[in-house]
């Protein structure tokens, strides 16, 4: 199986991303994120990968699962807050959809145009990990920042005809949390849009185990390309919202994201 870690994203944050942030660039000139480079195994005779453009690297000890004539590809999610901060050239890493208490802050509108109550602001990655997190209205989510930022996951993608079978595995999610998987559509210069990963909003929902683990398989109605990202949405109201994510920052909170290479 081809495995693509988040190394390229983390490197971007550690070097180029931090340099851009220090330069104080405008949020209107977001950089183009480099696509992760898959670590691939060579195709067997008669097989072709469904994803082109990746320079192969031989991994003789890793078997390559094949469905039909397409090789499975596995990619790692990154924290949505980190992805957003790089995209928007924020001055510091932040999460625009969860909030911490700060008595110096007046009511206002934060990043992603999310209104927030007085005494609350978007959480910064440098905040105390033990800080309690809340929604934009100041309602406690019942968890601390460390719980929120420890989430991780991978997605294995297999193109099957005109559809994509996606097997997703997560660790350290909110215990017993209600989650949904959505597609983020990049349509420049038009605004981004969201649709359920399964296209209907019926098989894209799940509840994390008490350990924070979850494994789910979803079939997307089309093969995913770089014009898409998969977003893991946490529902703090413990409700699913069909084809809608809910209210961002209030009942819906993006925790992880994977931009398709």
Phi and psi in degrees as GROMACS dihedral restraints (atoms count N, CA, C in turn):
[ dihedral_restraints ]
;  ai    aj    ak    al  type     phi  dphi    fc
    3     4     5     6     1   -78.9    20    10
    4     5     6     7     1   132.2    20    10
    6     7     8     9     1  -122.0    20    10
    7     8     9    10     1   127.0    20    10
    9    10    11    12     1  -116.7    20    10
   10    11    12    13     1   104.3    20    10
   12    13    14    15     1   -75.9    20    10
   13    14    15    16     1   173.0    20    10
   15    16    17    18     1   -84.8    20    10
   16    17    18    19     1    18.9    20    10
   18    19    20    21     1   -57.5    20    10
   19    20    21    22     1   -43.7    20    10
   21    22    23    24     1   -63.8    20    10
   22    23    24    25     1   -37.0    20    10
   24    25    26    27     1   -67.1    20    10
   25    26    27    28     1   -44.2    20    10
   27    28    29    30     1   -65.8    20    10
   28    29    30    31     1   -37.8    20    10
   30    31    32    33     1   -63.1    20    10
   31    32    33    34     1   -38.4    20    10
   33    34    35    36     1   -62.3    20    10
   34    35    36    37     1   -40.2    20    10
   36    37    38    39     1   -69.3    20    10
   37    38    39    40     1   -39.9    20    10
   39    40    41    42     1   -71.7    20    10
   40    41    42    43     1   -26.9    20    10
   42    43    44    45     1  -120.8    20    10
   43    44    45    46     1   -82.9    20    10
   45    46    47    48     1   -62.0    20    10
   46    47    48    49     1   -40.9    20    10
   48    49    50    51     1   -61.9    20    10
   49    50    51    52     1   -46.4    20    10
   51    52    53    54     1   -66.1    20    10
   52    53    54    55     1   -36.1    20    10
   54    55    56    57     1   -64.2    20    10
   55    56    57    58     1   -40.8    20    10
   57    58    59    60     1   -65.6    20    10
   58    59    60    61     1   -41.0    20    10
   60    61    62    63     1   -63.3    20    10
   61    62    63    64     1   -42.0    20    10
   63    64    65    66     1   -64.1    20    10
   64    65    66    67     1   -26.8    20    10
   66    67    68    69     1   -75.7    20    10
   67    68    69    70     1    -8.9    20    10
   69    70    71    72     1    67.6    20    10
   70    71    72    73     1    36.4    20    10
   72    73    74    75     1   -67.7    20    10
   73    74    75    76     1   153.7    20    10
   75    76    77    78     1   -69.5    20    10
   76    77    78    79     1   145.7    20    10
   78    79    80    81     1   -66.5    20    10
   79    80    81    82     1   -16.5    20    10
   81    82    83    84     1   -79.3    20    10
   82    83    84    85     1    -7.5    20    10
   84    85    86    87     1  -119.0    20    10
   85    86    87    88     1    58.1    20    10
   87    88    89    90     1   -64.3    20    10
   88    89    90    91     1   139.7    20    10
   90    91    92    93     1   -74.9    20    10
   91    92    93    94     1   162.3    20    10
   93    94    95    96     1   -85.6    20    10
   94    95    96    97     1   123.1    20    10
   96    97    98    99     1   -72.6    20    10
   97    98    99   100     1   135.7    20    10
   99   100   101   102     1   -69.9    20    10
  100   101   102   103     1   138.5    20    10
  102   103   104   105     1   -73.6    20    10
  103   104   105   106     1   138.0    20    10
  105   106   107   108     1   -60.4    20    10
  106   107   108   109     1   144.3    20    10
  108   109   110   111     1   -95.5    20    10
  109   110   111   112     1   115.0    20    10
  111   112   113   114     1   -64.8    20    10
  112   113   114   115     1   147.5    20    10
  114   115   116   117     1   -92.8    20    10
  115   116   117   118     1   113.8    20    10
  117   118   119   120     1  -115.5    20    10
  118   119   120   121     1   155.0    20    10
  120   121   122   123     1  -102.2    20    10
  121   122   123   124     1   149.7    20    10
  123   124   125   126     1   -64.4    20    10
  124   125   126   127     1   143.7    20    10
  126   127   128   129     1   -67.8    20    10
  127   128   129   130     1   145.2    20    10
  129   130   131   132     1   -74.2    20    10
  130   131   132   133     1   163.4    20    10
  132   133   134   135     1   -54.9    20    10
  133   134   135   136     1   132.0    20    10
  135   136   137   138     1    85.9    20    10
  136   137   138   139     1    -3.9    20    10
  138   139   140   141     1  -105.4    20    10
  139   140   141   142     1   151.2    20    10
  141   142   143   144     1  -136.2    20    10
  142   143   144   145     1   138.3    20    10
  144   145   146   147     1   -71.4    20    10
  145   146   147   148     1   145.6    20    10
  147   148   149   150     1   -79.1    20    10
  148   149   150   151     1    -5.3    20    10
  150   151   152   153     1  -124.8    20    10
  151   152   153   154     1   119.0    20    10
  153   154   155   156     1   -99.9    20    10
  154   155   156   157     1   168.8    20    10
  156   157   158   159     1    93.1    20    10
  157   158   159   160     1    -4.4    20    10
  159   160   161   162     1   -92.5    20    10
  160   161   162   163     1   133.8    20    10
  162   163   164   165     1   -77.1    20    10
  163   164   165   166     1   121.8    20    10
  165   166   167   168     1   -70.4    20    10
  166   167   168   169     1   147.1    20    10
  168   169   170   171     1  -134.4    20    10
  169   170   171   172     1   121.9    20    10
  171   172   173   174     1   -72.5    20    10
  172   173   174   175     1   126.3    20    10
  174   175   176   177     1  -123.5    20    10
  175   176   177   178     1    83.8    20    10
  177   178   179   180     1   -63.9    20    10
  178   179   180   181     1   -21.7    20    10
  180   181   182   183     1   -88.2    20    10
  181   182   183   184     1    -5.8    20    10
  183   184   185   186     1  -103.6    20    10
  184   185   186   187     1   119.9    20    10
  186   187   188   189     1   -68.8    20    10
  187   188   189   190     1   153.7    20    10
  189   190   191   192     1  -113.4    20    10
  190   191   192   193     1    99.9    20    10
  192   193   194   195     1   -63.8    20    10
  193   194   195   196     1   135.6    20    10
  195   196   197   198     1  -126.1    20    10
  196   197   198   199     1   131.6    20    10
  198   199   200   201     1  -116.0    20    10
  199   200   201   202     1   118.5    20    10
  201   202   203   204     1    62.3    20    10
  202   203   204   205     1  -124.3    20    10
  204   205   206   207     1  -112.8    20    10
  205   206   207   208     1    24.0    20    10
  207   208   209   210     1  -122.3    20    10
  208   209   210   211     1   137.0    20    10
  210   211   212   213     1   -90.4    20    10
  211   212   213   214     1   135.2    20    10
  213   214   215   216     1   -67.6    20    10
  214   215   216   217     1   142.8    20    10
  216   217   218   219     1  -127.5    20    10
  217   218   219   220     1   132.1    20    10
  219   220   221   222     1  -116.2    20    10
  220   221   222   223     1   132.9    20    10
  222   223   224   225     1  -126.8    20    10
  223   224   225   226     1   154.1    20    10
  225   226   227   228     1   -99.9    20    10
  226   227   228   229     1   140.5    20    10
  228   229   230   231     1   -75.3    20    10
  229   230   231   232     1   160.1    20    10
  231   232   233   234     1  -125.2    20    10
  232   233   234   235     1   163.3    20    10
  234   235   236   237     1   -62.9    20    10
  235   236   237   238     1   133.7    20    10
  237   238   239   240     1   -59.6    20    10
  238   239   240   241     1   -39.5    20    10
  240   241   242   243     1   -60.6    20    10
  241   242   243   244     1   -39.1    20    10
  243   244   245   246     1   -66.6    20    10
  244   245   246   247     1   -44.3    20    10
  246   247   248   249     1   -60.2    20    10
  247   248   249   250     1   -47.7    20    10
  249   250   251   252     1   -61.1    20    10
  250   251   252   253     1   -42.6    20    10
  252   253   254   255     1   -62.2    20    10
  253   254   255   256     1   -40.3    20    10
  255   256   257   258     1   -69.2    20    10
  256   257   258   259     1   -45.5    20    10
  258   259   260   261     1   -59.6    20    10
  259   260   261   262     1   -39.6    20    10
  261   262   263   264     1   -93.7    20    10
  262   263   264   265     1     0.4    20    10
  264   265   266   267     1    52.7    20    10
  265   266   267   268     1    48.1    20    10
  267   268   269   270     1   -64.9    20    10
  268   269   270   271     1   153.9    20    10
  270   271   272   273     1   -68.4    20    10
  271   272   273   274     1   -25.8    20    10
  273   274   275   276     1  -149.9    20    10
  274   275   276   277     1   159.8    20    10
  276   277   278   279     1   -68.5    20    10
  277   278   279   280     1   128.4    20    10
  279   280   281   282     1  -144.8    20    10
  280   281   282   283     1   163.8    20    10
  282   283   284   285     1  -114.8    20    10
  283   284   285   286     1   114.5    20    10
  285   286   287   288     1   -75.6    20    10
  286   287   288   289     1    -5.7    20    10
  288   289   290   291     1  -118.3    20    10
  289   290   291   292     1     1.2    20    10
  291   292   293   294     1  -128.9    20    10
  292   293   294   295     1   153.3    20    10
  294   295   296   297     1  -131.8    20    10
  295   296   297   298     1   152.2    20    10
  297   298   299   300     1  -123.6    20    10
  298   299   300   301     1   158.7    20    10
  300   301   302   303     1   -76.8    20    10
  301   302   303   304     1   137.2    20    10
  303   304   305   306     1  -153.6    20    10
  304   305   306   307     1   104.6    20    10
  306   307   308   309     1   -64.5    20    10
  307   308   309   310     1   -10.5    20    10
  309   310   311   312     1   -84.4    20    10
  310   311   312   313     1    -8.2    20    10
  312   313   314   315     1   -97.9    20    10
  313   314   315   316     1   133.1    20    10
  315   316   317   318     1   -89.4    20    10
  316   317   318   319     1   162.9    20    10
  318   319   320   321     1   -60.5    20    10
  319   320   321   322     1   143.4    20    10
  321   322   323   324     1  -173.2    20    10
  322   323   324   325     1  -164.2    20    10
  324   325   326   327     1  -118.9    20    10
  325   326   327   328     1   123.9    20    10
  327   328   329   330     1   -96.4    20    10
  328   329   330   331     1  -167.7    20    10
  330   331   332   333     1   -56.6    20    10
  331   332   333   334     1   153.1    20    10
  333   334   335   336     1    63.0    20    10
  334   335   336   337     1    21.4    20    10
  336   337   338   339     1    57.8    20    10
  337   338   339   340     1    35.9    20    10
  339   340   341   342     1   -96.3    20    10
  340   341   342   343     1   114.1    20    10
  342   343   344   345     1   -67.1    20    10
  343   344   345   346     1   142.2    20    10
  345   346   347   348     1  -132.6    20    10
  346   347   348   349     1   155.4    20    10
  348   349   350   351     1   -74.2    20    10
  349   350   351   352     1   161.7    20    10
  351   352   353   354     1   -61.6    20    10
  352   353   354   355     1   148.0    20    10
  354   355   356   357     1    73.8    20    10
  355   356   357   358     1    11.8    20    10
  357   358   359   360     1  -136.0    20    10
  358   359   360   361     1   144.1    20    10
  360   361   362   363     1  -143.1    20    10
  361   362   363   364     1   162.7    20    10
  363   364   365   366     1   -58.3    20    10
  364   365   366   367     1   141.9    20    10
  366   367   368   369     1   -69.7    20    10
  367   368   369   370     1   137.6    20    10
  369   370   371   372     1   -99.3    20    10
  370   371   372   373     1   147.6    20    10
  372   373   374   375     1   -65.2    20    10
  373   374   375   376     1   -20.4    20    10
  375   376   377   378     1   -91.8    20    10
  376   377   378   379     1     0.8    20    10
  378   379   380   381     1   -65.5    20    10
  379   380   381   382     1   160.7    20    10
  381   382   383   384     1   -55.9    20    10
  382   383   384   385     1   123.0    20    10
  384   385   386   387     1   -57.5    20    10
  385   386   387   388     1   -23.3    20    10
  387   388   389   390     1   -83.5    20    10
  388   389   390   391     1    -2.0    20    10
  390   391   392   393     1   -61.2    20    10
  391   392   393   394     1   133.9    20    10
  393   394   395   396     1   -71.8    20    10
  394   395   396   397     1   141.1    20    10
  396   397   398   399     1  -105.0    20    10
  397   398   399   400     1   152.8    20    10
  399   400   401   402     1  -138.4    20    10
  400   401   402   403     1   171.6    20    10
  402   403   404   405     1   -87.1    20    10
  403   404   405   406     1  -177.8    20    10
  405   406   407   408     1   -65.4    20    10
  406   407   408   409     1   -20.6    20    10
  408   409   410   411     1   -85.4    20    10
  409   410   411   412     1    -5.2    20    10
  411   412   413   414     1    91.3    20    10
  412   413   414   415     1     4.8    20    10
  414   415   416   417     1   -76.4    20    10
  415   416   417   418     1   126.2    20    10
  417   418   419   420     1   -63.8    20    10
  418   419   420   421     1   141.4    20    10
  420   421   422   423     1   -91.0    20    10
  421   422   423   424     1    -7.5    20    10
  423   424   425   426     1    82.1    20    10
  424   425   426   427     1    16.0    20    10
  426   427   428   429     1  -142.8    20    10
  427   428   429   430     1   165.0    20    10
  429   430   431   432     1  -104.1    20    10
  430   431   432   433     1   173.4    20    10
  432   433   434   435     1   -62.9    20    10
  433   434   435   436     1   -37.3    20    10
  435   436   437   438     1   -61.3    20    10
  436   437   438   439     1   -42.3    20    10
  438   439   440   441     1   -57.5    20    10
  439   440   441   442     1   -41.8    20    10
  441   442   443   444     1   -70.0    20    10
  442   443   444   445     1   -41.5    20    10
  444   445   446   447     1   -85.2    20    10
  445   446   447   448     1    -4.5    20    10
  447   448   449   450     1   -87.3    20    10
  448   449   450   451     1    -5.5    20    10
  450   451   452   453     1   -62.3    20    10
  451   452   453   454     1   146.8    20    10
  453   454   455   456     1  -153.3    20    10
  454   455   456   457     1   162.2    20    10
  456   457   458   459     1  -173.4    20    10
  457   458   459   460     1   167.9    20    10
  459   460   461   462     1  -135.4    20    10
  460   461   462   463     1   160.4    20    10
  462   463   464   465     1  -134.7    20    10
  463   464   465   466     1   128.7    20    10
  465   466   467   468     1  -102.7    20    10
  466   467   468   469     1   123.4    20    10
  468   469   470   471     1  -112.1    20    10
  469   470   471   472     1   131.2    20    10
  471   472   473   474     1  -132.8    20    10
  472   473   474   475     1   116.9    20    10
  474   475   476   477     1   -75.4    20    10
  475   476   477   478     1   125.3    20    10
  477   478   479   480     1  -125.1    20    10
  478   479   480   481     1   100.8    20    10
  480   481   482   483     1    63.4    20    10
  481   482   483   484     1  -126.3    20    10
  483   484   485   486     1   -94.7    20    10
  484   485   486   487     1     6.3    20    10
  486   487   488   489     1  -114.1    20    10
  487   488   489   490     1   175.9    20    10
  489   490   491   492     1  -133.3    20    10
  490   491   492   493     1   122.6    20    10
  492   493   494   495     1   -91.9    20    10
  493   494   495   496     1   124.4    20    10
  495   496   497   498     1  -122.5    20    10
  496   497   498   499     1   119.4    20    10
  498   499   500   501     1  -106.2    20    10
  499   500   501   502     1   121.5    20    10
  501   502   503   504     1  -116.6    20    10
  502   503   504   505     1   135.8    20    10
  504   505   506   507     1  -127.1    20    10
  505   506   507   508     1   133.5    20    10
  507   508   509   510     1  -130.3    20    10
  508   509   510   511     1   150.8    20    10
  510   511   512   513     1  -130.4    20    10
  511   512   513   514     1   150.5    20    10
  513   514   515   516     1    60.1    20    10
  514   515   516   517     1    36.6    20    10
  516   517   518   519     1   -78.5    20    10
  517   518   519   520     1   176.2    20    10
  519   520   521   522     1   -64.8    20    10
  520   521   522   523     1   125.1    20    10
  522   523   524   525     1   -57.5    20    10
  523   524   525   526     1   123.6    20    10
  525   526   527   528     1    69.0    20    10
  526   527   528   529     1    13.7    20    10
  528   529   530   531     1   -72.5    20    10
  529   530   531   532     1   146.2    20    10
  531   532   533   534     1   -89.0    20    10
  532   533   534   535     1   127.1    20    10
  534   535   536   537     1  -131.1    20    10
  535   536   537   538     1   154.9    20    10
  537   538   539   540     1  -135.9    20    10
  538   539   540   541     1   154.5    20    10
  540   541   542   543     1  -112.3    20    10
  541   542   543   544     1   126.5    20    10
  543   544   545   546     1  -125.0    20    10
  544   545   546   547     1   154.4    20    10
  546   547   548   549     1   -93.3    20    10
  547   548   549   550     1   132.8    20    10
  549   550   551   552     1  -100.8    20    10
  550   551   552   553     1   126.1    20    10
  552   553   554   555     1  -103.3    20    10
  553   554   555   556     1   119.0    20    10
  555   556   557   558     1   -88.3    20    10
  556   557   558   559     1   114.9    20    10
  558   559   560   561     1  -127.8    20    10
  559   560   561   562     1    53.1    20    10
  561   562   563   564     1   -61.0    20    10
  562   563   564   565     1   141.3    20    10
  564   565   566   567     1   -88.7    20    10
  565   566   567   568     1     6.3    20    10
  567   568   569   570     1   -71.6    20    10
  568   569   570   571     1   157.1    20    10
  570   571   572   573     1   -62.1    20    10
  571   572   573   574     1   153.1    20    10
  573   574   575   576     1   -68.0    20    10
  574   575   576   577     1   152.7    20    10
  576   577   578   579     1  -131.3    20    10
  577   578   579   580     1   163.2    20    10
  579   580   581   582     1  -127.9    20    10
  580   581   582   583     1   139.6    20    10
  582   583   584   585     1  -139.0    20    10
  583   584   585   586     1   154.1    20    10
  585   586   587   588     1   -57.8    20    10
  586   587   588   589     1   144.8    20    10
  588   589   590   591     1   -60.8    20    10
  589   590   591   592     1   -31.9    20    10
  591   592   593   594     1   -88.3    20    10
  592   593   594   595     1    -1.3    20    10
  594   595   596   597     1    84.5    20    10
  595   596   597   598     1   -12.5    20    10
  597   598   599   600     1  -125.0    20    10
  598   599   600   601     1   -23.7    20    10
  600   601   602   603     1    82.4    20    10
  601   602   603   604     1    27.0    20    10
  603   604   605   606     1  -117.3    20    10
  604   605   606   607     1   -32.6    20    10
  606   607   608   609     1  -115.2    20    10
  607   608   609   610     1    13.5    20    10
  609   610   611   612     1  -100.5    20    10
  610   611   612   613     1     9.4    20    10
  612   613   614   615     1  -110.4    20    10
  613   614   615   616     1   150.4    20    10
  615   616   617   618     1  -160.9    20    10
  616   617   618   619     1   164.6    20    10
  618   619   620   621     1  -113.6    20    10
  619   620   621   622     1   128.7    20    10
  621   622   623   624     1   -68.8    20    10
  622   623   624   625     1   147.3    20    10
  624   625   626   627     1   -66.5    20    10
  625   626   627   628     1   168.5    20    10
  627   628   629   630     1   -62.7    20    10
  628   629   630   631     1   -23.8    20    10
  630   631   632   633     1   -82.7    20    10
  631   632   633   634     1    -6.1    20    10
  633   634   635   636     1    87.9    20    10
  634   635   636   637     1     3.6    20    10
  636   637   638   639     1   -88.3    20    10
  637   638   639   640     1   155.1    20    10
  639   640   641   642     1  -161.2    20    10
  640   641   642   643     1   141.8    20    10
  642   643   644   645     1  -135.4    20    10
  643   644   645   646     1   129.6    20    10
  645   646   647   648     1  -146.4    20    10
  646   647   648   649     1   147.1    20    10
  648   649   650   651     1  -118.0    20    10
  649   650   651   652     1   130.1    20    10
  651   652   653   654     1  -129.6    20    10
  652   653   654   655     1   140.9    20    10
  654   655   656   657     1  -104.7    20    10
  655   656   657   658     1   116.0    20    10
  657   658   659   660     1   -82.4    20    10
  658   659   660   661     1   145.8    20    10
  660   661   662   663     1   -73.0    20    10
  661   662   663   664     1    -5.9    20    10
  663   664   665   666     1  -144.6    20    10
  664   665   666   667     1   159.7    20    10
  666   667   668   669     1   -70.7    20    10
  667   668   669   670     1   131.1    20    10
  669   670   671   672     1   -81.5    20    10
  670   671   672   673     1   140.5    20    10
  672   673   674   675     1  -126.8    20    10
  673   674   675   676     1  -173.4    20    10
  675   676   677   678     1   -66.4    20    10
  676   677   678   679     1   -10.9    20    10
  678   679   680   681     1   -78.2    20    10
  679   680   681   682     1    -0.2    20    10
  681   682   683   684     1  -122.7    20    10
  682   683   684   685     1   156.6    20    10
  684   685   686   687     1  -135.8    20    10
  685   686   687   688     1   150.7    20    10
  687   688   689   690     1   -99.1    20    10
  688   689   690   691     1   128.3    20    10
  690   691   692   693     1  -117.2    20    10
  691   692   693   694     1   129.9    20    10
  693   694   695   696     1   -93.3    20    10
  694   695   696   697     1   117.2    20    10
  696   697   698   699     1  -108.2    20    10
  697   698   699   700     1   124.7    20    10
  699   700   701   702     1   -92.9    20    10
  700   701   702   703     1   131.8    20    10
  702   703   704   705     1  -102.6    20    10
  703   704   705   706     1   103.7    20    10
  705   706   707   708     1   -73.1    20    10
  706   707   708   709     1   -13.2    20    10
  708   709   710   711     1   -91.8    20    10
  709   710   711   712     1     4.2    20    10
  711   712   713   714     1    57.2    20    10
  712   713   714   715     1    32.0    20    10
  714   715   716   717     1  -129.4    20    10
  715   716   717   718     1   143.7    20    10
  717   718   719   720     1   -92.5    20    10
  718   719   720   721     1   152.3    20    10
  720   721   722   723     1  -124.2    20    10
  721   722   723   724     1    27.8    20    10
  723   724   725   726     1    63.3    20    10
  724   725   726   727     1  -122.6    20    10
  726   727   728   729     1   -83.1    20    10
  727   728   729   730     1    -2.7    20    10
  729   730   731   732     1  -104.4    20    10
  730   731   732   733     1   150.7    20    10
  732   733   734   735     1   -77.3    20    10
  733   734   735   736     1   -20.0    20    10
  735   736   737   738     1   106.3    20    10
  736   737   738   739     1  -162.6    20    10
  738   739   740   741     1   -95.7    20    10
  739   740   741   742     1   112.6    20    10
  741   742   743   744     1   -56.9    20    10
  742   743   744   745     1   131.0    20    10
  744   745   746   747     1    83.8    20    10
  745   746   747   748     1   -11.9    20    10
  747   748   749   750     1  -114.4    20    10
  748   749   750   751     1   -58.9    20    10
  750   751   752   753     1  -115.6    20    10
  751   752   753   754     1   -13.3    20    10
  753   754   755   756     1  -126.2    20    10
  754   755   756   757     1   131.9    20    10
  756   757   758   759     1  -137.9    20    10
  757   758   759   760     1   117.3    20    10
  759   760   761   762     1   -71.3    20    10
  760   761   762   763     1   121.9    20    10
  762   763   764   765     1  -103.6    20    10
  763   764   765   766     1   -44.7    20    10
  765   766   767   768     1  -131.6    20    10
  766   767   768   769     1   156.8    20    10
  768   769   770   771     1  -147.1    20    10
  769   770   771   772     1   148.1    20    10
  771   772   773   774     1  -134.3    20    10
  772   773   774   775     1   111.8    20    10
  774   775   776   777     1   -82.9    20    10
  775   776   777   778     1   123.0    20    10
  777   778   779   780     1   -68.1    20    10
  778   779   780   781     1   129.0    20    10
